[in-house]
């Protein structure tokens, strides 16, 4: 059973930073492209970022480009989302997801999801 667990969320003031982590177990981590998504109350789930299996290729949504960075450490079975210059509109539950089917594509096939971690950005 593949399991993903996010951590690192919390409350931060606008302009601040947070780093989210997602640990993966149950299957070879390096076989999965990884993605970060977010969902604000009343809104659809939104793509945030994606990283290829080896970490060489990344995609970041326009809404967070220049502020968020996705990275991974395959030795630790962990993917990260560094969030800088946070804005109130970044407030959402953030989810990580694993794609064992596609690699270097922006829109993946995410079969496994974490439980989410809350990020709240105050004004």
N, CA, C and O atoms as CSV, one atom per row, in Angstrom:
chain,resi,resn,atom,element,x,y,z
A,1,UNK,N,N,0.837,-1.185,0.000
A,1,UNK,CA,C,0.000,0.000,0.000
A,1,UNK,C,C,0.879,1.246,0.000
A,1,UNK,O,O,1.710,1.428,0.890
A,2,UNK,N,N,0.695,2.083,-0.983
A,2,UNK,CA,C,1.427,3.337,-1.062
A,2,UNK,C,C,0.781,4.342,-0.123
A,2,UNK,O,O,-0.435,4.536,-0.147
A,3,UNK,N,N,1.596,4.975,0.697
A,3,UNK,CA,C,1.102,5.981,1.619
A,3,UNK,C,C,1.926,7.250,1.493
A,3,UNK,O,O,3.148,7.205,1.352
A,4,UNK,N,N,1.241,8.377,1.547
A,4,UNK,CA,C,1.871,9.679,1.473
A,4,UNK,C,C,1.418,10.493,2.671
A,4,UNK,O,O,0.228,10.532,2.983
A,5,UNK,N,N,2.350,11.138,3.339
A,5,UNK,CA,C,2.035,11.925,4.522
A,5,UNK,C,C,2.682,13.292,4.407
A,5,UNK,O,O,3.907,13.411,4.359
A,6,UNK,N,N,1.845,14.327,4.363
A,6,UNK,CA,C,2.338,15.699,4.291
A,6,UNK,C,C,2.566,16.259,5.685
A,6,UNK,O,O,1.933,15.839,6.654
A,7,UNK,N,N,3.472,17.204,5.764
A,7,UNK,CA,C,3.718,17.916,7.008
A,7,UNK,C,C,4.299,19.284,6.679
A,7,UNK,O,O,4.712,19.542,5.549
A,8,UNK,N,N,4.326,20.148,7.673
A,8,UNK,CA,C,4.946,21.446,7.517
A,8,UNK,C,C,3.994,22.609,7.362
A,8,UNK,O,O,4.426,23.761,7.312
A,9,UNK,N,N,2.711,22.329,7.287
A,9,UNK,CA,C,1.753,23.408,7.176
A,9,UNK,C,C,1.632,24.180,8.468
A,9,UNK,O,O,2.136,23.764,9.511
A,10,UNK,N,N,0.957,25.308,8.383
A,10,UNK,CA,C,0.770,26.129,9.561
A,10,UNK,C,C,0.276,27.504,9.206
A,10,UNK,O,O,-0.166,27.759,8.086
A,11,UNK,N,N,0.358,28.383,10.175
A,11,UNK,CA,C,-0.079,29.765,10.021
A,11,UNK,C,C,1.127,30.666,9.831
A,11,UNK,O,O,2.096,30.594,10.587
A,12,UNK,N,N,1.061,31.503,8.827
A,12,UNK,CA,C,2.157,32.420,8.545
A,12,UNK,C,C,1.580,33.737,8.039
A,12,UNK,O,O,0.526,33.760,7.404
A,13,UNK,N,N,2.269,34.816,8.320
A,13,UNK,CA,C,1.836,36.111,7.822
A,13,UNK,C,C,2.236,36.293,6.369
A,13,UNK,O,O,3.188,35.678,5.890
A,14,UNK,N,N,1.501,37.140,5.682
A,14,UNK,CA,C,1.817,37.431,4.297
A,14,UNK,C,C,3.273,37.867,4.160
A,14,UNK,O,O,3.780,38.660,4.952
A,15,UNK,N,N,3.923,37.334,3.146
A,15,UNK,CA,C,5.328,37.613,2.933
A,15,UNK,C,C,6.252,36.600,3.558
A,15,UNK,O,O,7.452,36.596,3.284
A,16,UNK,N,N,5.710,35.744,4.393
A,16,UNK,CA,C,6.503,34.738,5.061
A,16,UNK,C,C,6.724,33.500,4.216
A,16,UNK,O,O,6.335,33.447,3.049
A,17,UNK,N,N,7.357,32.502,4.821
A,17,UNK,CA,C,7.719,31.281,4.116
A,17,UNK,C,C,7.348,30.048,4.922
A,17,UNK,O,O,7.297,30.079,6.152
A,18,UNK,N,N,7.095,28.976,4.212
A,18,UNK,CA,C,6.886,27.662,4.791
A,18,UNK,C,C,7.496,26.629,3.863
A,18,UNK,O,O,7.590,26.846,2.654
A,19,UNK,N,N,7.909,25.512,4.429
A,19,UNK,CA,C,8.355,24.387,3.633
A,19,UNK,C,C,7.517,23.175,3.969
A,19,UNK,O,O,7.497,22.714,5.110
A,20,UNK,N,N,6.831,22.666,2.975
A,20,UNK,CA,C,6.040,21.465,3.137
A,20,UNK,C,C,6.872,20.245,2.764
A,20,UNK,O,O,7.714,20.299,1.867
A,21,UNK,N,N,6.623,19.153,3.463
A,21,UNK,CA,C,7.286,17.895,3.174
A,21,UNK,C,C,6.245,16.816,2.953
A,21,UNK,O,O,5.151,16.869,3.515
A,22,UNK,N,N,6.584,15.854,2.146
A,22,UNK,CA,C,5.709,14.715,1.907
A,22,UNK,C,C,6.558,13.461,1.870
A,22,UNK,O,O,7.379,13.285,0.969
A,23,UNK,N,N,6.365,12.598,2.837
A,23,UNK,CA,C,7.064,11.327,2.883
A,23,UNK,C,C,6.245,10.248,2.214
A,23,UNK,O,O,5.027,10.185,2.385
A,24,UNK,N,N,6.908,9.401,1.455
A,24,UNK,CA,C,6.244,8.355,0.681
A,24,UNK,C,C,6.773,6.997,1.097
A,24,UNK,O,O,7.979,6.821,1.272
A,25,UNK,N,N,5.876,6.036,1.255
A,25,UNK,CA,C,6.262,4.678,1.587
A,25,UNK,C,C,5.386,3.693,0.826
A,25,UNK,O,O,4.332,4.058,0.305
A,26,UNK,N,N,5.828,2.452,0.767
A,26,UNK,CA,C,5.031,1.397,0.164
A,26,UNK,C,C,5.405,1.037,-1.257
A,26,UNK,O,O,4.983,-0.004,-1.761
A,27,UNK,N,N,6.178,1.863,-1.904
A,27,UNK,CA,C,6.615,1.607,-3.258
A,27,UNK,C,C,7.856,2.441,-3.524
A,27,UNK,O,O,8.074,3.463,-2.872
A,28,UNK,N,N,8.659,2.015,-4.466
A,28,UNK,CA,C,9.906,2.711,-4.766
A,28,UNK,C,C,9.639,4.164,-5.118
A,28,UNK,O,O,9.016,4.469,-6.135
A,29,UNK,N,N,10.121,5.051,-4.263
A,29,UNK,CA,C,9.839,6.474,-4.414
A,29,UNK,C,C,10.394,7.029,-5.712
A,29,UNK,O,O,9.752,7.853,-6.363
A,30,UNK,N,N,11.574,6.585,-6.090
A,30,UNK,CA,C,12.215,7.113,-7.283
A,30,UNK,C,C,11.497,6.719,-8.565
A,30,UNK,O,O,11.835,7.222,-9.637
A,31,UNK,N,N,10.520,5.836,-8.478
A,31,UNK,CA,C,9.733,5.448,-9.639
A,31,UNK,C,C,8.568,6.385,-9.896
A,31,UNK,O,O,7.858,6.238,-10.891
A,32,UNK,N,N,8.368,7.340,-9.015
A,32,UNK,CA,C,7.200,8.201,-9.099
A,32,UNK,C,C,7.572,9.655,-9.359
A,32,UNK,O,O,8.413,10.236,-8.674
A,33,UNK,N,N,6.926,10.220,-10.359
A,33,UNK,CA,C,6.885,11.672,-10.434
A,33,UNK,C,C,5.943,12.148,-9.328
A,33,UNK,O,O,4.964,11.474,-9.008
A,34,UNK,N,N,6.237,13.290,-8.758
A,34,UNK,CA,C,5.467,13.774,-7.627
A,34,UNK,C,C,4.870,15.139,-7.925
A,34,UNK,O,O,5.452,15.956,-8.638
A,35,UNK,N,N,3.703,15.359,-7.363
A,35,UNK,CA,C,3.034,16.631,-7.553
A,35,UNK,C,C,2.526,17.210,-6.252
A,35,UNK,O,O,2.276,16.488,-5.286
A,36,UNK,N,N,2.377,18.518,-6.241
A,36,UNK,CA,C,1.722,19.230,-5.154
A,36,UNK,C,C,0.475,19.905,-5.709
A,36,UNK,O,O,0.494,20.497,-6.788
A,37,UNK,N,N,-0.596,19.802,-4.955
A,37,UNK,CA,C,-1.865,20.424,-5.297
A,37,UNK,C,C,-2.394,21.157,-4.081
A,37,UNK,O,O,-1.931,20.936,-2.962
A,38,UNK,N,N,-3.351,22.020,-4.298
A,38,UNK,CA,C,-3.980,22.698,-3.172
A,38,UNK,C,C,-5.459,22.891,-3.445
A,38,UNK,O,O,-5.903,22.934,-4.593
A,39,UNK,N,N,-6.199,23.005,-2.375
A,39,UNK,CA,C,-7.631,23.220,-2.484
A,39,UNK,C,C,-8.080,24.173,-1.390
A,39,UNK,O,O,-7.947,23.886,-0.201
A,40,UNK,N,N,-8.611,25.302,-1.810
A,40,UNK,CA,C,-9.172,26.268,-0.893
A,40,UNK,C,C,-10.656,25.982,-0.714
A,40,UNK,O,O,-11.275,25.375,-1.588
A,41,UNK,N,N,-11.235,26.407,0.399
A,41,UNK,CA,C,-12.660,26.167,0.630
A,41,UNK,C,C,-13.522,26.698,-0.511
A,41,UNK,O,O,-13.381,27.848,-0.926
A,42,UNK,N,N,-14.406,25.856,-1.009
A,42,UNK,CA,C,-15.307,26.254,-2.072
A,42,UNK,C,C,-14.697,26.277,-3.453
A,42,UNK,O,O,-15.359,26.670,-4.414
A,43,UNK,N,N,-13.451,25.864,-3.573
A,43,UNK,CA,C,-12.782,25.882,-4.865
A,43,UNK,C,C,-12.355,24.483,-5.279
A,43,UNK,O,O,-12.259,23.572,-4.457
A,44,UNK,N,N,-12.104,24.338,-6.561
A,44,UNK,CA,C,-11.610,23.073,-7.083
A,44,UNK,C,C,-10.144,22.882,-6.724
A,44,UNK,O,O,-9.415,23.843,-6.477
A,45,UNK,N,N,-9.733,21.638,-6.699
A,45,UNK,CA,C,-8.333,21.338,-6.472
A,45,UNK,C,C,-7.488,21.940,-7.589
A,45,UNK,O,O,-7.848,21.857,-8.763
A,46,UNK,N,N,-6.387,22.534,-7.224
A,46,UNK,CA,C,-5.550,23.274,-8.149
A,46,UNK,C,C,-4.140,22.696,-8.188
A,46,UNK,O,O,-3.546,22.402,-7.150
A,47,UNK,N,N,-3.622,22.540,-9.380
A,47,UNK,CA,C,-2.246,22.103,-9.546
A,47,UNK,C,C,-1.292,23.188,-9.087
A,47,UNK,O,O,-1.493,24.367,-9.378
A,48,UNK,N,N,-0.255,22.788,-8.371
A,48,UNK,CA,C,0.740,23.727,-7.881
A,48,UNK,C,C,2.103,23.473,-8.517
A,48,UNK,O,O,2.714,24.386,-9.073
A,49,UNK,N,N,2.575,22.234,-8.434
A,49,UNK,CA,C,3.907,21.935,-8.946
A,49,UNK,C,C,4.069,20.440,-9.169
A,49,UNK,O,O,3.353,19.631,-8.579
A,50,UNK,N,N,5.011,20.085,-10.024
A,50,UNK,CA,C,5.300,18.690,-10.322
A,50,UNK,C,C,6.800,18.538,-10.534
A,50,UNK,O,O,7.467,19.452,-11.018
A,51,UNK,N,N,7.318,17.377,-10.167
A,51,UNK,CA,C,8.730,17.093,-10.336
A,51,UNK,C,C,8.891,15.679,-10.863
A,51,UNK,O,O,8.187,14.763,-10.438
A,52,UNK,N,N,9.822,15.506,-11.791
A,52,UNK,CA,C,10.050,14.211,-12.398
A,52,UNK,C,C,10.751,13.273,-11.429
A,52,UNK,O,O,11.172,13.678,-10.345
A,53,UNK,N,N,10.870,12.009,-11.837
A,53,UNK,CA,C,11.418,10.980,-10.958
A,53,UNK,C,C,12.807,11.311,-10.432
A,53,UNK,O,O,13.093,11.132,-9.247
A,54,UNK,N,N,13.654,11.787,-11.306
A,54,UNK,CA,C,15.004,12.117,-10.905
A,54,UNK,C,C,15.172,13.529,-10.394
A,54,UNK,O,O,16.233,13.886,-9.882
A,55,UNK,N,N,14.135,14.334,-10.529
A,55,UNK,CA,C,14.176,15.690,-10.034
A,55,UNK,C,C,14.701,16.722,-11.013
A,55,UNK,O,O,14.792,17.904,-10.684
A,56,UNK,N,N,15.046,16.283,-12.215
A,56,UNK,CA,C,15.644,17.194,-13.171
A,56,UNK,C,C,14.636,18.122,-13.834
A,56,UNK,O,O,14.991,19.218,-14.268
A,57,UNK,N,N,13.391,17.695,-13.913
A,57,UNK,CA,C,12.363,18.471,-14.586
A,57,UNK,C,C,11.273,18.861,-13.609
A,57,UNK,O,O,10.734,18.013,-12.898
A,58,UNK,N,N,10.949,20.134,-13.574
A,58,UNK,CA,C,9.881,20.618,-12.706
A,58,UNK,C,C,8.911,21.491,-13.482
A,58,UNK,O,O,9.267,22.114,-14.482
A,59,UNK,N,N,7.690,21.521,-13.002
A,59,UNK,CA,C,6.664,22.403,-13.524
A,59,UNK,C,C,6.034,23.114,-12.340
A,59,UNK,O,O,5.752,22.497,-11.313
A,60,UNK,N,N,5.820,24.384,-12.483
A,60,UNK,CA,C,5.222,25.182,-11.423
A,60,UNK,C,C,4.090,26.007,-12.017
A,60,UNK,O,O,4.236,26.605,-13.083
A,61,UNK,N,N,2.974,26.033,-11.325
A,61,UNK,CA,C,1.832,26.798,-11.795
A,61,UNK,C,C,2.165,28.280,-11.873
A,61,UNK,O,O,2.951,28.799,-11.081
A,62,UNK,N,N,1.554,28.947,-12.836
A,62,UNK,CA,C,1.808,30.370,-13.010
A,62,UNK,C,C,1.486,31.176,-11.756
A,62,UNK,O,O,2.139,32.180,-11.471
A,63,UNK,N,N,0.490,30.737,-11.017
A,63,UNK,CA,C,0.062,31.475,-9.845
A,63,UNK,C,C,1.108,31.499,-8.732
A,63,UNK,O,O,1.072,32.367,-7.860
A,64,UNK,N,N,2.029,30.554,-8.764
A,64,UNK,CA,C,3.047,30.484,-7.718
A,64,UNK,C,C,4.457,30.569,-8.270
A,64,UNK,O,O,5.423,30.502,-7.510
A,65,UNK,N,N,4.588,30.714,-9.563
A,65,UNK,CA,C,5.902,30.762,-10.196
A,65,UNK,C,C,6.724,31.926,-9.649
A,65,UNK,O,O,6.235,33.047,-9.508
A,66,UNK,N,N,7.964,31.630,-9.351
A,66,UNK,CA,C,8.840,32.634,-8.777
A,66,UNK,C,C,8.781,32.699,-7.270
A,66,UNK,O,O,9.628,33.336,-6.642
A,67,UNK,N,N,7.798,32.054,-6.680
A,67,UNK,CA,C,7.642,32.051,-5.228
A,67,UNK,C,C,7.775,30.657,-4.625
A,67,UNK,O,O,8.307,30.499,-3.526
A,68,UNK,N,N,7.289,29.644,-5.348
A,68,UNK,CA,C,7.319,28.278,-4.854
A,68,UNK,C,C,8.345,27.461,-5.624
A,68,UNK,O,O,8.553,27.674,-6.818
A,69,UNK,N,N,8.978,26.534,-4.936
A,69,UNK,CA,C,9.941,25.637,-5.550
A,69,UNK,C,C,9.682,24.212,-5.088
A,69,UNK,O,O,9.564,23.952,-3.890
A,70,UNK,N,N,9.593,23.296,-6.032
A,70,UNK,CA,C,9.433,21.893,-5.701
A,70,UNK,C,C,10.791,21.201,-5.817
A,70,UNK,O,O,11.573,21.497,-6.720
A,71,UNK,N,N,11.057,20.291,-4.910
A,71,UNK,CA,C,12.295,19.535,-4.946
A,71,UNK,C,C,12.050,18.163,-4.327
A,71,UNK,O,O,10.995,17.916,-3.744
A,72,UNK,N,N,13.020,17.283,-4.456
A,72,UNK,CA,C,12.876,15.960,-3.868
A,72,UNK,C,C,14.217,15.425,-3.424
A,72,UNK,O,O,15.268,15.817,-3.932
A,73,UNK,N,N,14.155,14.526,-2.469
A,73,UNK,CA,C,15.323,13.825,-1.978
A,73,UNK,C,C,14.972,12.349,-2.021
A,73,UNK,O,O,14.310,11.833,-1.121
A,74,UNK,N,N,15.417,11.677,-3.064
A,74,UNK,CA,C,15.045,10.279,-3.241
A,74,UNK,C,C,15.640,9.373,-2.167
A,74,UNK,O,O,15.081,8.318,-1.869
A,75,UNK,N,N,16.753,9.772,-1.591
A,75,UNK,CA,C,17.342,8.993,-0.514
A,75,UNK,C,C,16.473,9.019,0.735
A,75,UNK,O,O,16.523,8.095,1.546
A,76,UNK,N,N,15.680,10.065,0.894
A,76,UNK,CA,C,14.796,10.203,2.043
A,76,UNK,C,C,13.342,9.916,1.703
A,76,UNK,O,O,12.471,10.035,2.564
A,77,UNK,N,N,13.072,9.543,0.467
A,77,UNK,CA,C,11.704,9.277,0.019
A,77,UNK,C,C,10.783,10.451,0.314
A,77,UNK,O,O,9.661,10.273,0.788
A,78,UNK,N,N,11.266,11.641,0.030
A,78,UNK,CA,C,10.535,12.843,0.407
A,78,UNK,C,C,10.544,13.871,-0.709
A,78,UNK,O,O,11.557,14.086,-1.375
A,79,UNK,N,N,9.397,14.499,-0.899
A,79,UNK,CA,C,9.280,15.614,-1.814
A,79,UNK,C,C,8.941,16.858,-0.999
A,79,UNK,O,O,8.235,16.775,0.007
A,80,UNK,N,N,9.442,18.001,-1.432
A,80,UNK,CA,C,9.272,19.242,-0.694
A,80,UNK,C,C,8.609,20.307,-1.553
A,80,UNK,O,O,8.676,20.275,-2.782
A,81,UNK,N,N,7.980,21.229,-0.888
A,81,UNK,CA,C,7.475,22.430,-1.538
A,81,UNK,C,C,7.901,23.617,-0.694
A,81,UNK,O,O,7.356,23.850,0.386
A,82,UNK,N,N,8.868,24.361,-1.185
A,82,UNK,CA,C,9.307,25.574,-0.512
A,82,UNK,C,C,8.436,26.723,-0.976
A,82,UNK,O,O,8.371,27.011,-2.171
A,83,UNK,N,N,7.773,27.377,-0.054
A,83,UNK,CA,C,6.845,28.442,-0.365
A,83,UNK,C,C,7.353,29.741,0.242
A,83,UNK,O,O,7.439,29.878,1.462
A,84,UNK,N,N,7.682,30.676,-0.609
A,84,UNK,CA,C,8.165,31.982,-0.180
A,84,UNK,C,C,7.188,33.064,-0.616
A,84,UNK,O,O,6.332,32.842,-1.472
A,85,UNK,N,N,7.330,34.222,-0.020
A,85,UNK,CA,C,6.488,35.374,-0.354
A,85,UNK,C,C,5.015,34.989,-0.367
A,85,UNK,O,O,4.289,35.296,-1.312
A,86,UNK,N,N,4.594,34.327,0.670
A,86,UNK,CA,C,3.229,33.820,0.727
A,86,UNK,C,C,2.206,34.944,0.752
A,86,UNK,O,O,2.426,36.007,1.333
A,87,UNK,N,N,1.092,34.675,0.110
A,87,UNK,CA,C,-0.011,35.610,0.013
A,87,UNK,C,C,-1.254,34.988,0.637
A,87,UNK,O,O,-1.361,33.764,0.713
A,88,UNK,N,N,-2.192,35.816,1.084
A,88,UNK,CA,C,-3.428,35.251,1.645
A,88,UNK,C,C,-4.132,34.298,0.685
A,88,UNK,O,O,-4.755,33.333,1.128
A,89,UNK,N,N,-4.046,34.547,-0.605
A,89,UNK,CA,C,-4.688,33.670,-1.568
A,89,UNK,C,C,-4.019,32.313,-1.697
A,89,UNK,O,O,-4.540,31.430,-2.379
A,90,UNK,N,N,-2.876,32.134,-1.055
A,90,UNK,CA,C,-2.239,30.824,-1.006
A,90,UNK,C,C,-2.850,29.927,0.064
A,90,UNK,O,O,-2.529,28.741,0.142
A,91,UNK,N,N,-3.721,30.484,0.879
A,91,UNK,CA,C,-4.366,29.706,1.927
A,91,UNK,C,C,-5.163,28.553,1.325
A,91,UNK,O,O,-6.033,28.761,0.479
A,92,UNK,N,N,-4.860,27.348,1.764
A,92,UNK,CA,C,-5.508,26.158,1.229
A,92,UNK,C,C,-4.988,24.939,1.966
A,92,UNK,O,O,-4.028,25.020,2.733
A,93,UNK,N,N,-5.632,23.816,1.723
A,93,UNK,CA,C,-5.069,22.539,2.118
A,93,UNK,C,C,-4.178,22.070,0.982
A,93,UNK,O,O,-4.606,22.019,-0.172
A,94,UNK,N,N,-2.957,21.732,1.304
A,94,UNK,CA,C,-1.985,21.311,0.300
A,94,UNK,C,C,-1.814,19.807,0.347
A,94,UNK,O,O,-1.642,19.221,1.416
A,95,UNK,N,N,-1.862,19.191,-0.817
A,95,UNK,CA,C,-1.760,17.747,-0.946
A,95,UNK,C,C,-0.572,17.371,-1.823
A,95,UNK,O,O,-0.285,18.048,-2.811
A,96,UNK,N,N,0.104,16.313,-1.469
A,96,UNK,CA,C,1.071,15.739,-2.383
A,96,UNK,C,C,0.467,14.499,-3.030
A,96,UNK,O,O,-0.434,13.869,-2.476
A,97,UNK,N,N,0.969,14.166,-4.193
A,97,UNK,CA,C,0.436,13.044,-4.948
A,97,UNK,C,C,1.550,12.365,-5.727
A,97,UNK,O,O,2.535,12.995,-6.109
A,98,UNK,N,N,1.379,11.077,-5.954
A,98,UNK,CA,C,2.383,10.276,-6.640
A,98,UNK,C,C,1.858,9.753,-7.967
A,98,UNK,O,O,0.719,9.297,-8.069
A,99,UNK,N,N,2.700,9.829,-8.966
A,99,UNK,CA,C,2.380,9.379,-10.320
A,99,UNK,C,C,3.412,8.340,-10.733
A,99,UNK,O,O,4.566,8.676,-10.999
A,100,UNK,N,N,3.002,7.096,-10.785
A,100,UNK,CA,C,3.895,6.016,-11.178
A,100,UNK,C,C,3.792,5.673,-12.657
A,100,UNK,O,O,4.443,4.738,-13.124
A,101,UNK,N,N,2.989,6.412,-13.391
A,101,UNK,CA,C,2.763,6.120,-14.798
A,101,UNK,C,C,3.536,7.041,-15.730
A,101,UNK,O,O,4.256,6.579,-16.615
A,102,UNK,N,N,3.385,8.332,-15.529
A,102,UNK,CA,C,4.029,9.316,-16.383
A,102,UNK,C,C,5.187,9.969,-15.660
A,102,UNK,O,O,5.255,9.954,-14.431
A,103,UNK,N,N,6.080,10.530,-16.412
A,103,UNK,CA,C,7.232,11.155,-15.799
A,103,UNK,C,C,7.374,12.616,-16.224
A,103,UNK,O,O,6.931,13.517,-15.512
A,104,UNK,N,N,7.981,12.847,-17.363
A,104,UNK,CA,C,8.251,14.219,-17.778
A,104,UNK,C,C,7.071,14.757,-18.581
A,104,UNK,O,O,7.142,14.930,-19.798
A,105,UNK,N,N,6.010,15.008,-17.875
A,105,UNK,CA,C,4.831,15.673,-18.407
A,105,UNK,C,C,4.283,16.538,-17.288
A,105,UNK,O,O,4.485,16.246,-16.109
A,106,UNK,N,N,3.591,17.598,-17.658
A,106,UNK,CA,C,3.045,18.470,-16.628
A,106,UNK,C,C,1.786,17.885,-16.004
A,106,UNK,O,O,1.637,17.878,-14.782
A,107,UNK,N,N,0.886,17.397,-16.841
A,107,UNK,CA,C,-0.335,16.769,-16.359
A,107,UNK,C,C,-0.093,15.281,-16.191
A,107,UNK,O,O,0.028,14.554,-17.177
A,108,UNK,N,N,-0.023,14.835,-14.979
A,108,UNK,CA,C,0.295,13.453,-14.712
A,108,UNK,C,C,-0.921,12.602,-14.430
A,108,UNK,O,O,-2.063,13.036,-14.575
A,109,UNK,N,N,-0.645,11.394,-14.028
A,109,UNK,CA,C,-1.661,10.429,-13.648
A,109,UNK,C,C,-1.422,10.083,-12.181
A,109,UNK,O,O,-0.672,9.162,-11.859
A,110,UNK,N,N,-2.068,10.832,-11.309
A,110,UNK,CA,C,-1.818,10.705,-9.872
A,110,UNK,C,C,-2.783,9.712,-9.252
A,110,UNK,O,O,-3.977,9.985,-9.130
A,111,UNK,N,N,-2.269,8.578,-8.868
A,111,UNK,CA,C,-3.096,7.525,-8.301
A,111,UNK,C,C,-3.114,7.532,-6.778
A,111,UNK,O,O,-4.008,6.946,-6.168
A,112,UNK,N,N,-2.140,8.187,-6.160
A,112,UNK,CA,C,-2.022,8.166,-4.712
A,112,UNK,C,C,-1.899,9.579,-4.176
A,112,UNK,O,O,-1.202,10.425,-4.737
A,113,UNK,N,N,-2.600,9.810,-3.068
A,113,UNK,CA,C,-2.677,11.142,-2.487
A,113,UNK,C,C,-2.461,11.096,-0.987
A,113,UNK,O,O,-2.808,10.121,-0.320
A,114,UNK,N,N,-1.885,12.160,-0.473
A,114,UNK,CA,C,-1.754,12.304,0.958
A,114,UNK,C,C,-3.013,12.872,1.576
A,114,UNK,O,O,-3.986,13.159,0.878
A,115,UNK,N,N,-2.990,13.032,2.878
A,115,UNK,CA,C,-4.163,13.514,3.609
A,115,UNK,C,C,-4.289,15.032,3.598
A,115,UNK,O,O,-5.349,15.568,3.924
A,116,UNK,N,N,-3.239,15.716,3.233
A,116,UNK,CA,C,-3.254,17.160,3.162
A,116,UNK,C,C,-2.723,17.823,4.414
A,116,UNK,O,O,-2.789,17.258,5.506
A,117,UNK,N,N,-2.197,19.023,4.249
A,117,UNK,CA,C,-1.749,19.835,5.366
A,117,UNK,C,C,-2.221,21.267,5.142
A,117,UNK,O,O,-2.116,21.805,4.040
A,118,UNK,N,N,-2.739,21.869,6.197
A,118,UNK,CA,C,-3.332,23.196,6.089
A,118,UNK,C,C,-2.267,24.281,6.090
A,118,UNK,O,O,-1.374,24.299,6.937
A,119,UNK,N,N,-2.378,25.177,5.134
A,119,UNK,CA,C,-1.545,26.376,5.079
A,119,UNK,C,C,-2.467,27.577,5.154
A,119,UNK,O,O,-3.367,27.731,4.328
A,120,UNK,N,N,-2.244,28.420,6.137
A,120,UNK,CA,C,-3.049,29.617,6.306
A,120,UNK,C,C,-2.137,30.835,6.313
A,120,UNK,O,O,-1.203,30.926,7.109
A,121,UNK,N,N,-2.422,31.761,5.420
A,121,UNK,CA,C,-1.627,32.976,5.297
A,121,UNK,C,C,-2.496,34.155,5.695
A,121,UNK,O,O,-3.526,34.413,5.072
A,122,UNK,N,N,-2.090,34.858,6.714
A,122,UNK,CA,C,-2.849,36.000,7.208
A,122,UNK,C,C,-2.329,37.289,6.604
A,122,UNK,O,O,-1.189,37.369,6.146
A,123,UNK,N,N,-3.190,38.298,6.613
A,123,UNK,CA,C,-2.818,39.607,6.089
A,123,UNK,C,C,-2.028,40.413,7.101
A,123,UNK,O,O,-1.635,41.545,6.817
